Amino acid sequence: MAEDIMVQPELRYAQFGKRAVSVLIDCILGYWIYLYFSKAVHSDSKIISILCQTGMVLVETAYVICFHLKWGQTIGKMVTKIKVVKVDIAVILLASSMEQPTSA
């Protein structure tokens, strides 16, 4: 009967400073990727520029979703040791990674 009881670790929200550093790291990585692609697709055409920027938004979105699916955290969160978990400590699936939290 003692084996049936699941002990849950105490969960704490990451402090603002830690979260800010995590986002800053992810933004810097995204900016480096943007610089690489913008130099690779250097053009004076506004259409090409808009397509490049739209592509970067898609790449950034895919980065966040894929990293949360595969490792449960982005590189910024890995560096700052922030882990993303659901309230019931379940694995985050694709559908739940795109859900917006609702107020009760």
C-alpha positions in Angstrom: 0.0 0.0 0.0 2.9 2.4 0.7 4.1 1.9 -2.9 0.7 3.3 -4.2 1.3 6.7 -2.7 3.0 9.0 -5.1 5.2 11.6 -3.5 5.3 14.8 -5.5 8.3 17.1 -5.1 7.6 20.7 -4.0 7.2 22.9 -7.0 8.3 26.5 -7.0 7.9 29.1 -9.6 11.2 30.4 -11.0 12.1 33.9 -9.8 11.6 36.8 -12.2 15.4 37.4 -12.7 15.9 33.7 -13.6 13.1 33.8 -16.1 14.3 37.1 -17.6 17.8 35.7 -18.1 16.2 32.6 -19.7 14.2 34.7 -22.2 17.3 36.9 -22.9 19.4 33.8 -23.8 16.7 32.5 -26.1 16.3 36.0 -27.7 20.1 36.2 -28.3 20.1 32.7 -29.9 17.1 33.8 -32.1 18.9 37.0 -33.1 22.1 35.1 -34.1 19.9 32.8 -36.3 18.2 35.9 -37.7 21.6 37.5 -38.6 22.8 34.3 -40.3 19.7 34.1 -42.4 19.5 37.8 -43.2 23.1 37.8 -44.5 22.5 34.6 -46.4 19.4 36.1 -48.1 20.7 39.6 -48.5 18.4 41.4 -50.9 17.0 44.9 -51.5 13.6 43.4 -52.4 10.9 44.2 -49.8 9.1 41.0 -50.6 12.2 38.9 -49.9 12.7 40.8 -46.7 9.1 40.2 -45.5 9.4 36.5 -46.4 12.7 36.3 -44.5 11.1 37.9 -41.4 8.1 35.7 -41.6 10.3 32.7 -41.9 12.2 33.8 -38.8 9.0 34.1 -36.8 8.1 30.5 -37.8 11.6 29.3 -36.9 11.4 30.9 -33.5 8.0 29.4 -32.8 9.1 26.0 -34.0 12.2 26.3 -31.7 10.1 26.9 -28.6 7.6 24.2 -29.4 10.1 21.6 -30.5 12.4 22.1 -27.5 9.5 22.0 -25.1 8.3 18.7 -26.7 11.7 17.0 -26.8 13.4 18.3 -23.6 10.7 20.1 -21.7 12.7 23.4 -21.8 14.5 25.7 -24.2 18.2 26.3 -24.2 17.7 29.4 -22.0 15.7 27.4 -19.5 18.4 24.7 -19.6 21.1 27.2 -18.7 19.1 28.8 -15.9 17.8 25.3 -14.7 14.1 26.2 -15.2 11.9 23.2 -15.9 8.5 23.4 -17.4 6.0 21.0 -15.9 2.2 20.7 -15.8 0.5 21.1 -12.5 0.1 17.3 -12.2 3.7 16.8 -13.3 2.7 15.0 -16.5 4.7 15.0 -19.6 4.0 17.9 -21.9 2.5 16.8 -25.2 2.2 18.8 -28.5 -1.5 19.7 -27.9 -0.9 20.8 -24.3 2.3 22.7 -25.2 0.1 25.0 -27.4 -2.7 25.5 -24.9 -3.1 28.9 -23.3 -3.6 28.8 -19.5 -7.1 29.8 -18.4 -8.1 31.6 -15.3 -10.5 29.6 -13.0 
